[in-house]
Amino acid sequence: MKEITVRVDDNDIERAMRILKKKIQNDGLFKRLKLKKNYEKPSEYRRRKKREALRRQRIAESKRNSRYRRY
């Protein structure tokens, strides 16, 4: 588990909270907490992992293709 820190400048708590929330979302902590909230059957776990892998694959493919389409 890595440490997440946010600097607060000029007592601007609202801005610091927005930055913290963004860092936590990028880290995937909210997603992990949501998944651990309820029991997930092993078959559902495998299905979800497969869907996530396909999604990552589609995103990587679109990034590769977008490089070649630029003029």
PQR file of N, CA, C, O and H, with PARSE charges and radii, in Angstrom:
ATOM      1  N   MET A   1       0.839  -1.173   0.000 -0.4000 1.5000
ATOM      2  CA  MET A   1       0.000   0.000   0.000 -0.0000 2.0000
ATOM      3  C   MET A   1       0.885   1.237   0.000  0.5500 1.7000
ATOM      4  O   MET A   1       1.794   1.362   0.820 -0.5500 1.4000
ATOM      5  N   LYS A   2       0.613   2.145  -0.922 -0.4000 1.5000
ATOM      6  CA  LYS A   2       1.446   3.329  -0.993 -0.0000 2.0000
ATOM      7  C   LYS A   2       0.787   4.503  -0.275  0.5500 1.7000
ATOM      8  O   LYS A   2      -0.432   4.557  -0.114 -0.5500 1.4000
ATOM      9  H   LYS A   2      -0.126   2.043  -1.589  0.4000 1.0000
ATOM     10  N   GLU A   3       1.607   5.410   0.137 -0.4000 1.5000
ATOM     11  CA  GLU A   3       1.143   6.557   0.895 -0.0000 2.0000
ATOM     12  C   GLU A   3       0.696   7.666  -0.053  0.5500 1.7000
ATOM     13  O   GLU A   3       1.389   7.982  -1.020 -0.5500 1.4000
ATOM     14  H   GLU A   3       2.597   5.366   0.006  0.4000 1.0000
ATOM     15  N   ILE A   4      -0.467   8.255   0.231 -0.4000 1.5000
ATOM     16  CA  ILE A   4      -0.995   9.354  -0.572 -0.0000 2.0000
ATOM     17  C   ILE A   4      -0.957  10.606   0.286  0.5500 1.7000
ATOM     18  O   ILE A   4      -1.532  10.638   1.374 -0.5500 1.4000
ATOM     19  H   ILE A   4      -1.029   7.998   1.016  0.4000 1.0000
ATOM     20  N   THR A   5      -0.280  11.635  -0.202 -0.4000 1.5000
ATOM     21  CA  THR A   5      -0.198  12.881   0.543 -0.0000 2.0000
ATOM     22  C   THR A   5      -0.695  14.031  -0.321  0.5500 1.7000
ATOM     23  O   THR A   5      -0.552  14.023  -1.543 -0.5500 1.4000
ATOM     24  H   THR A   5       0.187  11.609  -1.086  0.4000 1.0000
ATOM     25  N   VAL A   6      -1.282  15.023   0.348 -0.4000 1.5000
ATOM     26  CA  VAL A   6      -1.776  16.217  -0.320 -0.0000 2.0000
ATOM     27  C   VAL A   6      -1.358  17.417   0.512  0.5500 1.7000
ATOM     28  O   VAL A   6      -1.586  17.457   1.721 -0.5500 1.4000
ATOM     29  H   VAL A   6      -1.397  15.029   1.341  0.4000 1.0000
ATOM     30  N   ARG A   7      -0.747  18.390  -0.144 -0.4000 1.5000
ATOM     31  CA  ARG A   7      -0.369  19.628   0.552 -0.0000 2.0000
ATOM     32  C   ARG A   7      -1.540  20.588   0.567  0.5500 1.7000
ATOM     33  O   ARG A   7      -2.244  20.740  -0.432 -0.5500 1.4000
ATOM     34  H   ARG A   7      -0.562  18.357  -1.126  0.4000 1.0000
ATOM     35  N   VAL A   8      -1.749  21.244   1.717 -0.4000 1.5000
ATOM     36  CA  VAL A   8      -2.817  22.235   1.848 -0.0000 2.0000
ATOM     37  C   VAL A   8      -2.166  23.608   1.859  0.5500 1.7000
ATOM     38  O   VAL A   8      -1.386  23.925   2.757 -0.5500 1.4000
ATOM     39  H   VAL A   8      -1.178  21.121   2.529  0.4000 1.0000
ATOM     40  N   ASP A   9      -2.489  24.426   0.857 -0.4000 1.5000
ATOM     41  CA  ASP A   9      -1.941  25.773   0.766 -0.0000 2.0000
ATOM     42  C   ASP A   9      -3.011  26.784   1.147  0.5500 1.7000
ATOM     43  O   ASP A   9      -4.159  26.671   0.719 -0.5500 1.4000
ATOM     44  H   ASP A   9      -3.123  24.169   0.127  0.4000 1.0000
ATOM     45  N   ASP A  10      -2.642  27.756   1.940 -0.4000 1.5000
ATOM     46  CA  ASP A  10      -3.531  28.859   2.337 -0.0000 2.0000
ATOM     47  C   ASP A  10      -4.851  28.378   2.936  0.5500 1.7000
ATOM     48  O   ASP A  10      -5.893  28.986   2.695 -0.5500 1.4000
ATOM     49  H   ASP A  10      -1.709  27.848   2.288  0.4000 1.0000
ATOM     50  N   ASN A  11      -4.822  27.304   3.707 -0.4000 1.5000
ATOM     51  CA  ASN A  11      -6.013  26.740   4.356 -0.0000 2.0000
ATOM     52  C   ASN A  11      -7.145  26.453   3.375  0.5500 1.7000
ATOM     53  O   ASN A  11      -8.318  26.556   3.737 -0.5500 1.4000
ATOM     54  H   ASN A  11      -3.975  26.809   3.903  0.4000 1.0000
ATOM     55  N   ASP A  12      -6.809  26.097   2.149 -0.4000 1.5000
ATOM     56  CA  ASP A  12      -7.811  25.786   1.134 -0.0000 2.0000
ATOM     57  C   ASP A  12      -8.131  24.294   1.211  0.5500 1.7000
ATOM     58  O   ASP A  12      -7.630  23.495   0.420 -0.5500 1.4000
ATOM     59  H   ASP A  12      -5.857  26.014   1.855  0.4000 1.0000
ATOM     60  N   ILE A  13      -8.971  23.938   2.173 -0.4000 1.5000
ATOM     61  CA  ILE A  13      -9.319  22.542   2.435 -0.0000 2.0000
ATOM     62  C   ILE A  13     -10.125  21.954   1.286  0.5500 1.7000
ATOM     63  O   ILE A  13      -9.927  20.796   0.919 -0.5500 1.4000
ATOM     64  H   ILE A  13      -9.378  24.587   2.816  0.4000 1.0000
ATOM     65  N   GLU A  14     -11.033  22.742   0.713 -0.4000 1.5000
ATOM     66  CA  GLU A  14     -11.880  22.245  -0.372 -0.0000 2.0000
ATOM     67  C   GLU A  14     -11.038  21.769  -1.556  0.5500 1.7000
ATOM     68  O   GLU A  14     -11.284  20.698  -2.111 -0.5500 1.4000
ATOM     69  H   GLU A  14     -11.194  23.683   1.011  0.4000 1.0000
ATOM     70  N   ARG A  15     -10.054  22.563  -1.935 -0.4000 1.5000
ATOM     71  CA  ARG A  15      -9.185  22.203  -3.058 -0.0000 2.0000
ATOM     72  C   ARG A  15      -8.368  20.954  -2.720  0.5500 1.7000
ATOM     73  O   ARG A  15      -8.194  20.066  -3.554 -0.5500 1.4000
ATOM     74  H   ARG A  15      -9.854  23.433  -1.485  0.4000 1.0000
ATOM     75  N   ALA A  16      -7.870  20.903  -1.480 -0.4000 1.5000
ATOM     76  CA  ALA A  16      -7.088  19.743  -1.055 -0.0000 2.0000
ATOM     77  C   ALA A  16      -7.939  18.470  -1.071  0.5500 1.7000
ATOM     78  O   ALA A  16      -7.450  17.401  -1.435 -0.5500 1.4000
ATOM     79  H   ALA A  16      -8.011  21.625  -0.803  0.4000 1.0000
ATOM     80  N   MET A  17      -9.198  18.584  -0.682 -0.4000 1.5000
ATOM     81  CA  MET A  17     -10.091  17.424  -0.689 -0.0000 2.0000
ATOM     82  C   MET A  17     -10.358  16.951  -2.118  0.5500 1.7000
ATOM     83  O   MET A  17     -10.415  15.747  -2.370 -0.5500 1.4000
ATOM     84  H   MET A  17      -9.595  19.452  -0.386  0.4000 1.0000
ATOM     85  N   ARG A  18     -10.522  17.889  -3.057 -0.4000 1.5000
ATOM     86  CA  ARG A  18     -10.732  17.510  -4.456 -0.0000 2.0000
ATOM     87  C   ARG A  18      -9.507  16.783  -4.999  0.5500 1.7000
ATOM     88  O   ARG A  18      -9.629  15.779  -5.702 -0.5500 1.4000
ATOM     89  H   ARG A  18     -10.475  18.867  -2.852  0.4000 1.0000
ATOM     90  N   ILE A  19      -8.320  17.301  -4.664 -0.4000 1.5000
ATOM     91  CA  ILE A  19      -7.084  16.677  -5.128 -0.0000 2.0000
ATOM     92  C   ILE A  19      -6.933  15.283  -4.525  0.5500 1.7000
ATOM     93  O   ILE A  19      -6.547  14.342  -5.218 -0.5500 1.4000
ATOM     94  H   ILE A  19      -8.220  18.116  -4.093  0.4000 1.0000
ATOM     95  N   LEU A  20      -7.240  15.151  -3.220 -0.4000 1.5000
ATOM     96  CA  LEU A  20      -7.151  13.851  -2.555 -0.0000 2.0000
ATOM     97  C   LEU A  20      -8.107  12.843  -3.188  0.5500 1.7000
ATOM     98  O   LEU A  20      -7.735  11.696  -3.433 -0.5500 1.4000
ATOM     99  H   LEU A  20      -7.553  15.916  -2.657  0.4000 1.0000
ATOM    100  N   LYS A  21      -9.338  13.278  -3.452 -0.4000 1.5000
ATOM    101  CA  LYS A  21     -10.321  12.385  -4.057 -0.0000 2.0000
ATOM    102  C   LYS A  21      -9.845  11.912  -5.431  0.5500 1.7000
ATOM    103  O   LYS A  21      -9.990  10.739  -5.773 -0.5500 1.4000
ATOM    104  H   LYS A  21      -9.640  14.210  -3.253  0.4000 1.0000
ATOM    105  N   LYS A  22      -9.281  12.825  -6.209 -0.4000 1.5000
ATOM    106  CA  LYS A  22      -8.781  12.473  -7.545 -0.0000 2.0000
ATOM    107  C   LYS A  22      -7.635  11.461  -7.441  0.5500 1.7000
ATOM    108  O   LYS A  22      -7.573  10.508  -8.217 -0.5500 1.4000
ATOM    109  H   LYS A  22      -9.162  13.778  -5.931  0.4000 1.0000
ATOM    110  N   LYS A  23      -6.723  11.672  -6.475 -0.4000 1.5000
ATOM    111  CA  LYS A  23      -5.604  10.743  -6.301 -0.0000 2.0000
ATOM    112  C   LYS A  23      -6.093   9.360  -5.882  0.5500 1.7000
ATOM    113  O   LYS A  23      -5.571   8.346  -6.344 -0.5500 1.4000
ATOM    114  H   LYS A  23      -6.773  12.446  -5.844  0.4000 1.0000
ATOM    115  N   ILE A  24      -7.096   9.321  -5.006 -0.4000 1.5000
ATOM    116  CA  ILE A  24      -7.642   8.045  -4.546 -0.0000 2.0000
ATOM    117  C   ILE A  24      -8.327   7.324  -5.696  0.5500 1.7000
ATOM    118  O   ILE A  24      -8.203   6.106  -5.825 -0.5500 1.4000
ATOM    119  H   ILE A  24      -7.520  10.145  -4.630  0.4000 1.0000
ATOM    120  N   GLN A  25      -9.058   8.070  -6.544 -0.4000 1.5000
ATOM    121  CA  GLN A  25      -9.715   7.447  -7.690 -0.0000 2.0000
ATOM    122  C   GLN A  25      -8.686   6.889  -8.657  0.5500 1.7000
ATOM    123  O   GLN A  25      -8.854   5.780  -9.164 -0.5500 1.4000
ATOM    124  H   GLN A  25      -9.158   9.060  -6.439  0.4000 1.0000
ATOM    125  N   ASN A  26      -7.629   7.637  -8.921 -0.4000 1.5000
ATOM    126  CA  ASN A  26      -6.595   7.173  -9.836 -0.0000 2.0000
ATOM    127  C   ASN A  26      -5.873   5.949  -9.281  0.5500 1.7000
ATOM    128  O   ASN A  26      -5.426   5.093 -10.045 -0.5500 1.4000
ATOM    129  H   ASN A  26      -7.492   8.538  -8.509  0.4000 1.0000
ATOM    130  N   ASP A  27      -5.759   5.861  -7.970 -0.4000 1.5000
ATOM    131  CA  ASP A  27      -5.106   4.721  -7.336 -0.0000 2.0000
ATOM    132  C   ASP A  27      -5.988   3.472  -7.381  0.5500 1.7000
ATOM    133  O   ASP A  27      -5.482   2.353  -7.292 -0.5500 1.4000
ATOM    134  H   ASP A  27      -6.122   6.556  -7.349  0.4000 1.0000
ATOM    135  N   GLY A  28      -7.306   3.658  -7.519 -0.4000 1.5000
ATOM    136  CA  GLY A  28      -8.225   2.524  -7.578 -0.0000 2.0000
ATOM    137  C   GLY A  28      -8.730   2.085  -6.217  0.5500 1.7000
ATOM    138  O   GLY A  28      -9.298   1.000  -6.096 -0.5500 1.4000
ATOM    139  H   GLY A  28      -7.717   4.567  -7.592  0.4000 1.0000
ATOM    140  N   LEU A  29      -8.539   2.898  -5.193 -0.4000 1.5000
ATOM    141  CA  LEU A  29      -8.952   2.519  -3.840 -0.0000 2.0000
ATOM    142  C   LEU A  29     -10.471   2.417  -3.732  0.5500 1.7000
ATOM    143  O   LEU A  29     -10.979   1.472  -3.129 -0.5500 1.4000
ATOM    144  H   LEU A  29      -8.078   3.780  -5.292  0.4000 1.0000
ATOM    145  N   PHE A  30     -11.203   3.370  -4.301 -0.4000 1.5000
ATOM    146  CA  PHE A  30     -12.661   3.333  -4.238 -0.0000 2.0000
ATOM    147  C   PHE A  30     -13.201   2.063  -4.889  0.5500 1.7000
ATOM    148  O   PHE A  30     -14.133   1.441  -4.378 -0.5500 1.4000
ATOM    149  H   PHE A  30     -10.791   4.138  -4.791  0.4000 1.0000
ATOM    150  N   LYS A  31     -12.617   1.691  -6.007 -0.4000 1.5000
ATOM    151  CA  LYS A  31     -13.068   0.498  -6.725 -0.0000 2.0000
ATOM    152  C   LYS A  31     -12.823  -0.755  -5.890  0.5500 1.7000
ATOM    153  O   LYS A  31     -13.679  -1.637  -5.822 -0.5500 1.4000
ATOM    154  H   LYS A  31     -11.861   2.196  -6.422  0.4000 1.0000
ATOM    155  N   ARG A  32     -11.648  -0.832  -5.253 -0.4000 1.5000
ATOM    156  CA  ARG A  32     -11.345  -2.001  -4.420 -0.0000 2.0000
ATOM    157  C   ARG A  32     -12.274  -2.088  -3.227  0.5500 1.7000
ATOM    158  O   ARG A  32     -12.725  -3.175  -2.868 -0.5500 1.4000
ATOM    159  H   ARG A  32     -10.953  -0.115  -5.308  0.4000 1.0000
ATOM    160  N   LEU A  33     -12.568  -0.938  -2.601 -0.4000 1.5000
ATOM    161  CA  LEU A  33     -13.479  -0.936  -1.455 -0.0000 2.0000
ATOM    162  C   LEU A  33     -14.873  -1.378  -1.870  0.5500 1.7000
ATOM    163  O   LEU A  33     -15.524  -2.140  -1.156 -0.5500 1.4000
ATOM    164  H   LEU A  33     -12.202  -0.055  -2.892  0.4000 1.0000
ATOM    165  N   LYS A  34     -15.333  -0.903  -3.022 -0.4000 1.5000
ATOM    166  CA  LYS A  34     -16.655  -1.269  -3.517 -0.0000 2.0000
ATOM    167  C   LYS A  34     -16.731  -2.773  -3.792  0.5500 1.7000
ATOM    168  O   LYS A  34     -17.743  -3.411  -3.500 -0.5500 1.4000
ATOM    169  H   LYS A  34     -14.804  -0.284  -3.602  0.4000 1.0000
ATOM    170  N   LEU A  35     -15.663  -3.332  -4.352 -0.4000 1.5000
ATOM    171  CA  LEU A  35     -15.666  -4.759  -4.652 -0.0000 2.0000
ATOM    172  C   LEU A  35     -15.624  -5.611  -3.384  0.5500 1.7000
ATOM    173  O   LEU A  35     -16.206  -6.695  -3.346 -0.5500 1.4000
ATOM    174  H   LEU A  35     -14.841  -2.814  -4.589  0.4000 1.0000
ATOM    175  N   LYS A  36     -14.943  -5.128  -2.352 -0.4000 1.5000
ATOM    176  CA  LYS A  36     -14.822  -5.902  -1.118 -0.0000 2.0000
ATOM    177  C   LYS A  36     -16.047  -5.774  -0.223  0.5500 1.7000
ATOM    178  O   LYS A  36     -16.164  -6.484   0.775 -0.5500 1.4000
ATOM    179  H   LYS A  36     -14.471  -4.247  -2.383  0.4000 1.0000
ATOM    180  N   LYS A  37     -16.961  -4.874  -0.575 -0.4000 1.5000
ATOM    181  CA  LYS A  37     -18.148  -4.649   0.241 -0.0000 2.0000
ATOM    182  C   LYS A  37     -19.019  -5.898   0.310  0.5500 1.7000
ATOM    183  O   LYS A  37     -19.537  -6.240   1.373 -0.5500 1.4000
ATOM    184  H   LYS A  37     -16.866  -4.297  -1.387  0.4000 1.0000
ATOM    185  N   ASN A  38     -19.179  -6.578  -0.826 -0.4000 1.5000
ATOM    186  CA  ASN A  38     -20.000  -7.784  -0.911 -0.0000 2.0000
ATOM    187  C   ASN A  38     -19.163  -8.948  -1.404  0.5500 1.7000
ATOM    188  O   ASN A  38     -18.120  -8.765  -2.032 -0.5500 1.4000
ATOM    189  H   ASN A  38     -18.758  -6.300  -1.689  0.4000 1.0000
ATOM    190  N   TYR A  39     -19.639 -10.153  -1.106 -0.4000 1.5000
ATOM    191  CA  TYR A  39     -18.959 -11.356  -1.572 -0.0000 2.0000
ATOM    192  C   TYR A  39     -19.126 -11.482  -3.078  0.5500 1.7000
ATOM    193  O   TYR A  39     -20.200 -11.223  -3.622 -0.5500 1.4000
ATOM    194  H   TYR A  39     -20.486 -10.302  -0.595  0.4000 1.0000
ATOM    195  N   GLU A  40     -18.060 -11.881  -3.738 -0.4000 1.5000
ATOM    196  CA  GLU A  40     -18.098 -12.094  -5.175 -0.0000 2.0000
ATOM    197  C   GLU A  40     -17.772 -13.558  -5.451  0.5500 1.7000
ATOM    198  O   GLU A  40     -16.722 -14.065  -5.055 -0.5500 1.4000
ATOM    199  H   GLU A  40     -17.188 -12.092  -3.296  0.4000 1.0000
ATOM    200  N   LYS A  41     -18.690 -14.218  -6.134 -0.4000 1.5000
ATOM    201  CA  LYS A  41     -18.472 -15.624  -6.437 -0.0000 2.0000
ATOM    202  C   LYS A  41     -17.264 -15.776  -7.344  0.5500 1.7000
ATOM    203  O   LYS A  41     -16.975 -14.877  -8.133 -0.5500 1.4000
ATOM    204  H   LYS A  41     -19.543 -13.806  -6.456  0.4000 1.0000
ATOM    205  N   PRO A  42     -16.549 -16.894  -7.250 -0.5600 1.5000
ATOM    206  CA  PRO A  42     -15.370 -17.100  -8.098  0.2800 2.0000
ATOM    207  C   PRO A  42     -15.677 -16.985  -9.590  0.5500 1.7000
ATOM    208  O   PRO A  42     -14.856 -16.466 -10.347 -0.5500 1.4000
ATOM    209  N   SER A  43     -16.837 -17.456 -10.020 -0.4000 1.5000
ATOM    210  CA  SER A  43     -17.186 -17.352 -11.441 -0.0000 2.0000
ATOM    211  C   SER A  43     -17.390 -15.890 -11.833  0.5500 1.7000
ATOM    212  O   SER A  43     -16.993 -15.483 -12.925 -0.5500 1.4000
ATOM    213  H   SER A  43     -17.503 -17.877  -9.405  0.4000 1.0000
ATOM    214  N   GLU A  44     -18.003 -15.098 -10.957 -0.4000 1.5000
ATOM    215  CA  GLU A  44     -18.187 -13.671 -11.228 -0.0000 2.0000
ATOM    216  C   GLU A  44     -16.844 -12.948 -11.245  0.5500 1.7000
ATOM    217  O   GLU A  44     -16.628 -12.034 -12.042 -0.5500 1.4000
ATOM    218  H   GLU A  44     -18.326 -15.428 -10.070  0.4000 1.0000
ATOM    219  N   TYR A  45     -15.944 -13.370 -10.354 -0.4000 1.5000
ATOM    220  CA  TYR A  45     -14.602 -12.786 -10.309 -0.0000 2.0000
ATOM    221  C   TYR A  45     -13.872 -13.013 -11.628  0.5500 1.7000
ATOM    222  O   TYR A  45     -13.288 -12.086 -12.189 -0.5500 1.4000
ATOM    223  H   TYR A  45     -16.120 -14.112  -9.708  0.4000 1.0000
ATOM    224  N   ARG A  46     -13.907 -14.250 -12.119 -0.4000 1.5000
ATOM    225  CA  ARG A  46     -13.246 -14.566 -13.392 -0.0000 2.0000
ATOM    226  C   ARG A  46     -13.873 -13.788 -14.546  0.5500 1.7000
ATOM    227  O   ARG A  46     -13.163 -13.276 -15.412 -0.5500 1.4000
ATOM    228  H   ARG A  46     -14.381 -15.003 -11.664  0.4000 1.0000
ATOM    229  N   ARG A  47     -15.198 -13.702 -14.558 -0.4000 1.5000
ATOM    230  CA  ARG A  47     -15.892 -12.975 -15.616 -0.0000 2.0000
ATOM    231  C   ARG A  47     -15.521 -11.490 -15.587  0.5500 1.7000
ATOM    232  O   ARG A  47     -15.295 -10.889 -16.637 -0.5500 1.4000
ATOM    233  H   ARG A  47     -15.774 -14.118 -13.855  0.4000 1.0000
ATOM    234  N   ARG A  48     -15.457 -10.897 -14.396 -0.4000 1.5000
ATOM    235  CA  ARG A  48     -15.097  -9.490 -14.266 -0.0000 2.0000
ATOM    236  C   ARG A  48     -13.658  -9.250 -14.702  0.5500 1.7000
ATOM    237  O   ARG A  48     -13.373  -8.273 -15.394 -0.5500 1.4000
ATOM    238  H   ARG A  48     -15.641 -11.385 -13.543  0.4000 1.0000
ATOM    239  N   LYS A  49     -12.753 -10.131 -14.304 -0.4000 1.5000
ATOM    240  CA  LYS A  49     -11.356  -9.995 -14.706 -0.0000 2.0000
ATOM    241  C   LYS A  49     -11.208 -10.078 -16.219  0.5500 1.7000
ATOM    242  O   LYS A  49     -10.432  -9.329 -16.813 -0.5500 1.4000
ATOM    243  H   LYS A  49     -12.984 -10.925 -13.741  0.4000 1.0000
ATOM    244  N   LYS A  50     -11.952 -10.990 -16.843 -0.4000 1.5000
ATOM    245  CA  LYS A  50     -11.893 -11.132 -18.300 -0.0000 2.0000
ATOM    246  C   LYS A  50     -12.414  -9.865 -18.981  0.5500 1.7000
ATOM    247  O   LYS A  50     -11.821  -9.392 -19.951 -0.5500 1.4000
ATOM    248  H   LYS A  50     -12.582 -11.598 -16.361  0.4000 1.0000
ATOM    249  N   ARG A  51     -13.527  -9.314 -18.472 -0.4000 1.5000
ATOM    250  CA  ARG A  51     -14.074  -8.079 -19.037 -0.0000 2.0000
ATOM    251  C   ARG A  51     -13.086  -6.931 -18.908  0.5500 1.7000
ATOM    252  O   ARG A  51     -12.903  -6.159 -19.848 -0.5500 1.4000
ATOM    253  H   ARG A  51     -14.009  -9.698 -17.684  0.4000 1.0000
ATOM    254  N   GLU A  52     -12.444  -6.814 -17.742 -0.4000 1.5000
ATOM    255  CA  GLU A  52     -11.460  -5.744 -17.521 -0.0000 2.0000
ATOM    256  C   GLU A  52     -10.278  -5.897 -18.475  0.5500 1.7000
ATOM    257  O   GLU A  52      -9.779  -4.910 -19.016 -0.5500 1.4000
ATOM    258  H   GLU A  52     -12.593  -7.442 -16.978  0.4000 1.0000
ATOM    259  N   ALA A  53      -9.834  -7.131 -18.679 -0.4000 1.5000
ATOM    260  CA  ALA A  53      -8.706  -7.364 -19.582 -0.0000 2.0000
ATOM    261  C   ALA A  53      -9.078  -6.987 -21.015  0.5500 1.7000
ATOM    262  O   ALA A  53      -8.274  -6.385 -21.726 -0.5500 1.4000
ATOM    263  H   ALA A  53     -10.239  -7.933 -18.240  0.4000 1.0000
ATOM    264  N   LEU A  54     -10.287  -7.337 -21.441 -0.4000 1.5000
ATOM    265  CA  LEU A  54     -10.737  -6.979 -22.782 -0.0000 2.0000
ATOM    266  C   LEU A  54     -10.846  -5.469 -22.934  0.5500 1.7000
ATOM    267  O   LEU A  54     -10.506  -4.918 -23.981 -0.5500 1.4000
ATOM    268  H   LEU A  54     -10.940  -7.826 -20.864  0.4000 1.0000
ATOM    269  N   ARG A  55     -11.317  -4.807 -21.895 -0.4000 1.5000
ATOM    270  CA  ARG A  55     -11.427  -3.346 -21.939 -0.0000 2.0000
ATOM    271  C   ARG A  55     -10.047  -2.710 -22.074  0.5500 1.7000
ATOM    272  O   ARG A  55      -9.849  -1.804 -22.884 -0.5500 1.4000
ATOM    273  H   ARG A  55     -11.594  -5.254 -21.045  0.4000 1.0000
ATOM    274  N   ARG A  56      -9.090  -3.192 -21.270 -0.4000 1.5000
ATOM    275  CA  ARG A  56      -7.723  -2.666 -21.374 -0.0000 2.0000
ATOM    276  C   ARG A  56      -7.151  -2.916 -22.757  0.5500 1.7000
ATOM    277  O   ARG A  56      -6.443  -2.071 -23.304 -0.5500 1.4000
ATOM    278  H   ARG A  56      -9.250  -3.928 -20.612  0.4000 1.0000
ATOM    279  N   GLN A  57      -7.455  -4.069 -23.319 -0.4000 1.5000
ATOM    280  CA  GLN A  57      -6.962  -4.419 -24.644 -0.0000 2.0000
ATOM    281  C   GLN A  57      -7.553  -3.493 -25.710  0.5500 1.7000
ATOM    282  O   GLN A  57      -6.836  -3.029 -26.597 -0.5500 1.4000
ATOM    283  H   GLN A  57      -8.031  -4.755 -22.874  0.4000 1.0000
ATOM    284  N   ARG A  58      -8.871  -3.222 -25.625 -0.4000 1.5000
ATOM    285  CA  ARG A  58      -9.514  -2.307 -26.580 -0.0000 2.0000
ATOM    286  C   ARG A  58      -8.934  -0.905 -26.482  0.5500 1.7000
ATOM    287  O   ARG A  58      -8.707  -0.254 -27.502 -0.5500 1.4000
ATOM    288  H   ARG A  58      -9.454  -3.598 -24.905  0.4000 1.0000
ATOM    289  N   ILE A  59      -8.693  -0.437 -25.267 -0.4000 1.5000
ATOM    290  CA  ILE A  59      -8.136   0.901 -25.073 -0.0000 2.0000
ATOM    291  C   ILE A  59      -6.731   0.976 -25.657  0.5500 1.7000
ATOM    292  O   ILE A  59      -6.393   1.945 -26.338 -0.5500 1.4000
ATOM    293  H   ILE A  59      -8.878  -0.966 -24.439  0.4000 1.0000
ATOM    294  N   ALA A  60      -5.912  -0.040 -25.397 -0.4000 1.5000
ATOM    295  CA  ALA A  60      -4.551  -0.060 -25.938 -0.0000 2.0000
ATOM    296  C   ALA A  60      -4.574  -0.107 -27.462  0.5500 1.7000
ATOM    297  O   ALA A  60      -3.771   0.554 -28.120 -0.5500 1.4000
ATOM    298  H   ALA A  60      -6.187  -0.827 -24.844  0.4000 1.0000
ATOM    299  N   GLU A  61      -5.493  -0.886 -28.019 -0.4000 1.5000
ATOM    300  CA  GLU A  61      -5.609  -0.988 -29.468 -0.0000 2.0000
ATOM    301  C   GLU A  61      -6.020   0.350 -30.077  0.5500 1.7000
ATOM    302  O   GLU A  61      -5.487   0.757 -31.110 -0.5500 1.4000
ATOM    303  H   GLU A  61      -6.146  -1.423 -27.484  0.4000 1.0000
ATOM    304  N   SER A  62      -6.959   1.024 -29.443 -0.4000 1.5000
ATOM    305  CA  SER A  62      -7.392   2.316 -29.985 -0.0000 2.0000
ATOM    306  C   SER A  62      -6.281   3.349 -29.891  0.5500 1.7000
ATOM    307  O   SER A  62      -6.162   4.210 -30.764 -0.5500 1.4000
ATOM    308  H   SER A  62      -7.392   0.694 -28.604  0.4000 1.0000
ATOM    309  N   LYS A  63      -5.468   3.278 -28.847 -0.4000 1.5000
ATOM    310  CA  LYS A  63      -4.337   4.199 -28.727 -0.0000 2.0000
ATOM    311  C   LYS A  63      -3.303   3.925 -29.812  0.5500 1.7000
ATOM    312  O   LYS A  63      -2.735   4.857 -30.382 -0.5500 1.4000
ATOM    313  H   LYS A  63      -5.564   2.579 -28.138  0.4000 1.0000
ATOM    314  N   ARG A  64      -3.060   2.656 -30.096 -0.4000 1.5000
ATOM    315  CA  ARG A  64      -2.115   2.312 -31.155 -0.0000 2.0000
ATOM    316  C   ARG A  64      -2.619   2.791 -32.507  0.5500 1.7000
ATOM    317  O   ARG A  64      -1.849   3.328 -33.305 -0.5500 1.4000
ATOM    318  H   ARG A  64      -3.521   1.899 -29.634  0.4000 1.0000
ATOM    319  N   ASN A  65      -3.906   2.600 -32.768 -0.4000 1.5000
ATOM    320  CA  ASN A  65      -4.480   3.002 -34.054 -0.0000 2.0000
ATOM    321  C   ASN A  65      -4.552   4.514 -34.191  0.5500 1.7000
ATOM    322  O   ASN A  65      -4.403   5.035 -35.296 -0.5500 1.4000
ATOM    323  H   ASN A  65      -4.531   2.164 -32.120  0.4000 1.0000
ATOM    324  N   SER A  66      -4.774   5.220 -33.108 -0.4000 1.5000
ATOM    325  CA  SER A  66      -4.903   6.674 -33.196 -0.0000 2.0000
ATOM    326  C   SER A  66      -3.569   7.323 -33.554  0.5500 1.7000
ATOM    327  O   SER A  66      -3.559   8.409 -34.133 -0.5500 1.4000
ATOM    328  H   SER A  66      -4.895   4.796 -32.211  0.4000 1.0000
ATOM    329  N   ARG A  67      -2.459   6.697 -33.231 -0.4000 1.5000
ATOM    330  CA  ARG A  67      -1.146   7.244 -33.580 -0.0000 2.0000
ATOM    331  C   ARG A  67      -0.945   7.272 -35.085  0.5500 1.7000
ATOM    332  O   ARG A  67      -0.329   8.193 -35.621 -0.5500 1.4000
ATOM    333  H   ARG A  67      -2.467   5.815 -32.761  0.4000 1.0000
ATOM    334  N   TYR A  68      -1.471   6.251 -35.768 -0.4000 1.5000
ATOM    335  CA  TYR A  68      -1.261   6.149 -37.199 -0.0000 2.0000
ATOM    336  C   TYR A  68      -2.239   7.004 -38.002  0.5500 1.7000
ATOM    337  O   TYR A  68      -1.978   7.303 -39.168 -0.5500 1.4000
ATOM    338  H   TYR A  68      -1.971   5.502 -35.332  0.4000 1.0000
ATOM    339  N   ARG A  69      -3.358   7.401 -37.400 -0.4000 1.5000
ATOM    340  CA  ARG A  69      -4.354   8.190 -38.106 -0.0000 2.0000
ATOM    341  C   ARG A  69      -4.005   9.669 -38.155  0.5500 1.7000
ATOM    342  O   ARG A  69      -4.567  10.404 -38.967 -0.5500 1.4000
ATOM    343  H   ARG A  69      -3.570   7.158 -36.454  0.4000 1.0000
ATOM    344  N   ARG A  70      -3.113  10.109 -37.327 -0.4000 1.5000
ATOM    345  CA  ARG A  70      -2.756  11.532 -37.315 -0.0000 2.0000
ATOM    346  C   ARG A  70      -2.021  11.918 -38.590  0.5500 1.7000
ATOM    347  O   ARG A  70      -1.212  11.154 -39.117 -0.5500 1.4000
ATOM    348  H   ARG A  70      -2.656   9.512 -36.667  0.4000 1.0000
ATOM    349  N   TYR A  71      -2.315  13.103 -39.069 -0.4000 1.5000
ATOM    350  CA  TYR A  71      -1.689  13.570 -40.312 -0.0000 2.0000
ATOM    351  C   TYR A  71      -0.600  14.569 -40.040  0.5500 1.7000
ATOM    352  O   TYR A  71       0.030  15.064 -40.974 -0.5500 1.4000
ATOM    353  H   TYR A  71      -2.972  13.723 -38.641  0.4000 1.0000
TER
END
